[in-house]
Amino acid sequence: MDGRRADDAAIPVPSALRALVRDCLDEIDDLVGRYLSHVSEFDGYQGTVPAEDLRETARASMELLLRLVGGLPVAEELRSLPERLGRRRARQGVPLERLLQAVRMDFQVLWNAFVERIAPLDLPDLTRSAVRVWDAVEFHTVSVHAAYLDQVAVLARERERERTALMGRLLSSGGRDQQLVAQVATMLQVGVQADFAVAVVAPEVQQDLRRTVAVRLTGQVTHLQDHNGALVLIAQLPHAADAVPDRWLHDVPCALAPVARGLAQVPDTVGVAEAIAATLDGTETGPVTLGDAWMSVAAARMGTMAGMLADSVLARLRPLPPQERDRLLETVLTYCRTGSVSGTTRELYCHRNTVLNRLSRFSELTGFQPTNPRDAATVLFALRCAGEGTA
């Protein structure tokens, strides 16, 4: 029932019903008292809605409904009541189910009041008007419901803006402001010493991450933050978990930082994730950890020293013919990845002596032996600094 139908003078109102409406308007305080005796005991209303507020809105709602049922004029202030009521109860935190139960209680109170005031012989005529009464109550209920949901959405956006602003301050503070850390913990409803997963994705993967959080991290405390042009996920780890569960992000291309041990460590951990993200090339199919990317991160942090290191280790390979140089590097990288000569021969489809000769030739030229763990690490890092190959 819309506003036009509810009080359209063209719709005939039985004279007996209109008389009942006027009688009830004269005794509206009695109807309000009956209504309050039921609703004031509802869970979600006690201690949430002040008694005077409940009484005032009950009186206005009852008057609105009576005027709609009786086809009487409705002032604009009264007509806007459902929207104001729905928004107010949302701000007060009244559960929607309880609010709708309370609004529909109007029908019971009104109908009982009509039945009490009518002669038994006129009851059949009143029964035929039941639809009109119910339509008025339903119009009121639907309007309150819509306003409540709209206000809930407004409040959710406001809370998200507050969370984003507060988290932004935390990330900028480096976690050194303990009062701010406590504020963020309160906002997220987590412990200050809780452990958190931190991941960063590039703009083109943001929707994938949002869908993953919505589907797989249901029930977990999570926060998504736009930061430095990327999307950051901060998620509290399950109790007693010492690592990020594999199922959370296993197929999301992202930079996954080490676990943040406590909320104050989150800013530094986000910085690590951003450093990892800066090394990604878009070919990833899942999370990239610091253990995976540390060489690239370190090389990027070295600046001009990276090129100097690469030159000092690899310079004597430069005069070689490109084909020979590529074969040596391929053999060294494969050996470092497999950890054995036999594994290298299988991957490269060549004889064992060929592999040994190439490793020896590399050692002669560079002074670094790939079979020595320390030398191997230096060679691999130099190659990364030069932007060549992965082990």
C-alpha positions in Angstrom: 0.0 0.0 0.0 1.5 3.3 -1.0 0.8 6.8 0.5 -1.8 7.6 -2.2 -3.8 4.5 -1.5 -3.5 4.7 2.2 -5.3 8.1 2.6 -6.9 8.7 -0.8 -10.3 10.3 -0.2 -11.6 8.6 -3.3 -11.5 5.3 -1.5 -14.7 5.0 0.5 -14.3 4.4 4.2 -17.2 2.8 6.0 -18.8 5.2 8.3 -18.7 2.7 11.2 -14.9 2.3 10.7 -14.4 6.0 10.6 -16.3 6.4 13.8 -14.1 3.7 15.4 -11.0 5.6 14.3 -12.2 8.8 15.8 -13.0 7.1 19.1 -9.6 5.6 19.2 -7.9 8.9 18.4 -9.7 10.4 21.4 -8.4 7.5 23.5 -5.0 7.2 21.9 -3.1 7.3 25.2 -4.9 4.0 26.2 -3.8 2.4 22.9 -0.2 3.6 23.4 -0.2 2.1 26.9 -1.3 -1.2 25.7 1.4 -1.1 22.9 4.1 -0.2 25.4 3.2 -3.0 27.7 4.2 -5.5 25.0 7.1 -3.8 23.2 9.0 -2.4 26.2 9.8 -6.0 27.2 11.3 -7.0 23.8 14.9 -8.0 23.7 16.8 -5.3 21.9 14.6 -2.5 23.3 15.3 -2.8 27.0 18.3 -0.5 27.8 18.5 0.5 24.1 15.5 2.7 23.4 14.7 5.4 26.1 11.2 5.1 27.5 10.2 8.6 26.5 11.5 7.9 22.9 9.5 4.7 22.7 6.3 6.4 24.0 6.6 9.4 21.6 7.2 7.2 18.5 4.4 4.8 19.6 1.9 7.7 19.9 2.9 9.2 16.6 2.8 5.7 14.9 -0.6 5.0 16.3 -2.0 8.3 15.1 -0.5 7.8 11.6 -2.1 4.4 11.3 -5.5 5.5 12.6 -5.6 8.4 10.1 -4.6 6.1 7.2 -7.2 3.6 8.2 -9.9 6.3 8.6 -9.0 8.2 5.4 -8.2 11.3 7.5 -5.7 14.0 6.6 -2.1 13.2 7.4 0.3 16.1 8.2 3.7 15.9 6.4 5.5 15.6 9.8 3.5 12.5 10.5 3.8 11.1 7.0 7.7 11.2 7.3 7.5 9.3 10.6 8.3 5.8 9.2 11.5 6.9 7.6 12.6 8.8 10.8 11.7 5.8 13.0 13.6 3.3 10.8 16.7 5.4 10.8 16.6 6.2 14.5 16.2 2.5 15.5 19.1 1.6 13.2 21.4 4.2 14.9 20.3 2.9 18.3 21.3 -0.6 17.3 17.8 -2.2 17.7 17.9 -5.6 15.8 15.8 -5.4 12.6 13.8 -8.5 13.6 12.7 -6.9 16.9 11.9 -3.6 15.2 9.6 -5.3 12.6 8.0 -7.3 15.4 7.4 -4.1 17.3 5.9 -2.2 14.3 3.6 -5.1 13.4 2.4 -5.1 17.0 0.4 -2.0 16.0 -2.1 -4.2 14.1 -2.9 -6.4 17.1 -3.4 -3.3 19.4 -5.5 -1.5 16.8 -7.7 -4.5 15.9 -8.3 -5.4 19.6 -9.3 -1.8 20.2 -11.8 -1.8 17.3 -13.3 -5.2 18.3 -13.8 -3.9 21.9 -15.6 -0.8 20.7 -18.0 -2.4 18.2 -21.3 -4.1 18.7 -21.3 -7.9 18.0 -23.8 -7.5 15.2 -21.4 -5.1 13.4 -18.4 -7.4 13.7 -18.9 -8.9 10.1 -18.7 -5.4 8.7 -15.5 -4.7 10.7 -14.0 -8.0 9.5 -14.4 -6.8 5.9 -12.3 -3.8 6.8 -9.4 -5.9 8.2 -7.5 -5.7 4.9 -7.6 -1.9 5.1 -6.2 -2.0 8.6 -3.5 -4.5 7.7 -2.6 -2.5 4.6 -2.0 0.6 6.7 0.2 -1.4 9.1 2.1 -3.0 6.2 2.7 0.3 4.5 4.1 1.6 7.8 6.3 -1.5 8.3 7.7 -1.6 4.7 8.6 2.1 5.0 10.3 1.6 8.4 12.1 -1.4 7.1 13.5 0.4 4.0 14.7 3.4 6.0 16.3 1.0 8.6 18.3 -0.8 5.8 19.3 2.5 4.2 20.6 3.8 7.5 22.4 0.6 8.2 24.2 1.0 4.9 25.1 4.6 5.8 26.4 3.5 9.2 28.5 0.8 7.5 30.0 3.2 5.1 30.8 5.6 8.0 32.4 2.8 10.0 34.5 1.7 7.0 35.7 5.3 6.5 36.6 5.5 10.2 38.4 2.1 10.0 40.3 3.2 6.9 41.3 6.5 8.4 42.5 5.0 11.6 44.3 2.2 9.9 46.0 4.7 7.6 47.2 6.6 10.7 48.6 3.3 12.1 50.4 2.5 8.9 51.9 6.0 8.8 52.9 5.8 12.5 55.1 2.7 12.1 53.3 1.2 15.0 55.2 3.3 17.6 52.1 5.1 18.9 50.8 2.7 21.5 47.6 4.6 22.1 46.8 4.5 18.3 47.6 0.7 18.3 45.1 0.3 21.1 42.5 2.3 19.2 42.9 0.2 16.1 42.6 -3.0 18.2 39.4 -1.7 19.7 38.0 -0.8 16.3 38.9 -4.3 14.9 37.9 -6.0 18.1 41.1 -7.9 18.3 43.9 -8.2 20.9 46.9 -6.0 20.6 49.2 -9.1 20.7 47.2 -11.0 18.1 49.0 -12.4 15.0 48.0 -11.1 11.5 48.4 -12.1 7.9 49.4 -9.3 5.6 49.2 -9.5 1.8 49.4 -6.9 -1.0 47.9 -7.2 -4.5 48.3 -5.0 -7.5 45.2 -3.0 -8.8 44.4 -5.6 -11.5 44.0 -8.4 -8.9 42.0 -6.4 -6.3 38.6 -7.9 -7.2 40.1 -11.4 -6.9 41.3 -10.6 -3.4 38.0 -9.1 -2.4 36.1 -12.1 -3.6 38.5 -14.4 -1.8 38.1 -12.6 1.5 34.3 -12.7 1.2 34.2 -16.4 0.5 37.1 -17.9 2.4 37.7 -15.7 5.3 34.2 -15.5 6.6 34.2 -15.3 10.4 37.8 -14.0 10.5 38.6 -10.4 11.4 39.8 -8.8 8.2 40.4 -5.3 6.9 41.1 -4.2 3.3 43.0 -0.9 2.9 44.0 1.0 -0.2 47.6 2.0 0.4 50.2 3.4 -1.9 48.2 2.4 -5.0 47.8 -1.2 -4.0 45.2 -3.2 -1.9 46.4 -4.4 1.5 44.8 -7.3 3.3 45.2 -7.5 7.1 43.6 -10.6 8.6 43.8 -11.9 12.2 45.1 -15.5 12.2 43.0 -18.3 13.7 43.8 -19.1 17.3 47.1 -21.1 17.8 47.9 -20.8 14.0 51.6 -20.0 13.5 51.3 -19.4 9.7 48.8 -18.2 7.1 46.4 -21.1 6.3 47.2 -22.3 2.7 43.5 -22.3 1.7 43.2 -18.5 2.3 45.3 -17.2 -0.6 46.7 -20.3 -2.4 45.5 -19.1 -5.9 45.7 -15.3 -5.4 48.7 -13.7 -7.0 49.9 -11.5 -4.2 52.9 -10.5 -2.0 52.5 -12.3 1.3 54.6 -10.9 4.1 55.8 -12.8 7.2 53.3 -13.0 10.0 52.9 -9.8 12.0 53.4 -10.7 15.6 51.2 -8.1 17.2 49.2 -5.2 15.8 52.2 -2.8 16.3 54.2 -4.9 13.8 51.6 -4.6 11.1 53.0 -1.3 9.6 56.5 -2.8 9.1 55.0 -6.0 7.8 53.0 -4.0 5.2 56.2 -2.4 4.2 57.7 -5.8 3.6 54.7 -6.9 1.6 55.0 -3.8 -0.6 58.7 -4.4 -1.2 57.8 -8.0 -2.3 55.0 -6.7 -4.5 57.4 -4.3 -6.3 59.4 -7.3 -7.5 56.4 -9.2 -9.0 56.1 -9.3 -12.8 52.4 -10.3 -13.3 53.1 -14.0 -14.1 52.5 -15.2 -10.5 49.6 -17.6 -9.9 49.7 -17.6 -6.1 51.3 -15.9 -3.1 55.0 -14.9 -3.2 56.7 -14.8 0.2 59.8 -13.0 1.4 61.6 -16.4 1.3 60.7 -16.6 -2.5 61.6 -13.0 -3.3 64.3 -11.9 -0.8 67.0 -11.8 -3.5 64.9 -9.5 -5.7 63.9 -7.3 -2.7 67.5 -7.1 -1.5 68.8 -6.3 -5.0 66.3 -3.5 -5.4 67.3 -2.1 -2.0 71.0 -2.1 -2.9 70.7 0.6 -5.6 73.9 1.2 -7.5 75.7 -1.4 -5.4 73.6 -4.1 -7.1 75.2 -3.4 -10.5 78.7 -3.3 -9.0 78.2 -6.7 -7.3 76.9 -8.2 -10.5 79.9 -6.8 -12.5 82.4 -8.0 -9.9 81.1 -11.6 -10.0 80.1 -12.0 -13.7 82.4 -9.6 -15.6 84.8 -12.3 -16.9 81.8 -14.1 -18.5 81.2 -11.1 -20.8 83.9 -11.8 -23.4 82.5 -15.3 -24.0 80.4 -16.0 -27.1 76.7 -15.6 -26.1 75.9 -19.3 -26.7 78.7 -20.5 -24.4 77.9 -18.0 -21.7 74.2 -19.0 -21.8 75.1 -22.7 -21.5 77.4 -22.0 -18.4 74.7 -20.0 -16.7 72.0 -22.5 -17.5 74.1 -25.3 -16.0 74.9 -23.3 -12.9 71.3 -22.3 -12.3 70.0 -25.8 -12.8 72.7 -27.2 -10.5 71.7 -24.7 -7.8 68.0 -25.6 -8.2 68.4 -29.4 -8.2 71.3 -29.5 -5.8 73.1 -32.4 -7.6 75.0 -33.3 -10.7 72.7 -36.2 -11.5 69.6 -33.9 -11.2 71.3 -31.4 -13.6 72.1 -34.1 -16.2 68.5 -35.3 -16.2 67.1 -31.8 -16.7 69.6 -30.7 -19.3 69.8 -34.1 -21.1 73.6 -34.1 -21.1 76.4 -36.3 -19.8 77.7 -36.1 -16.3 81.1 -35.1 -17.4 79.7 -32.3 -19.5 78.0 -30.8 -16.4 81.2 -31.1 -14.3 83.2 -29.5 -17.1 80.8 -26.6 -17.3 80.8 -26.0 -13.5 84.6 -26.2 -13.6 84.8 -23.7 -16.4 82.5 -21.3 -14.6 84.7 -21.5 -11.5 87.8 -20.8 -13.5 86.4 -17.7 -15.1 84.6 -16.2 -12.0 86.5 -17.6 -9.0 83.2 -18.8 -7.5 82.4 -22.5 -7.2 78.7 -23.3 -7.6 79.2 -26.5 -5.6 80.2 -24.4 -2.5 77.0 -23.1 -0.8 78.5 -19.7 0.1 79.8 -19.2 -3.5 76.5 -20.4 -4.9 74.6 -17.9 -2.9 76.8 -15.1 -4.1 76.5 -16.1 -7.7 72.7 -16.4 -7.5 72.4 -13.0 -5.9 74.8 -11.4 -8.5 72.6 -12.9 -11.3 69.5 -11.5 -9.6 71.2 -8.1 -9.4 72.0 -8.3 -13.1 68.4 -9.3 -13.8 69.4 -12.7 -15.1 67.7 -16.0 -14.5 66.3 -17.6 -11.4 67.5 -20.7 -9.5 
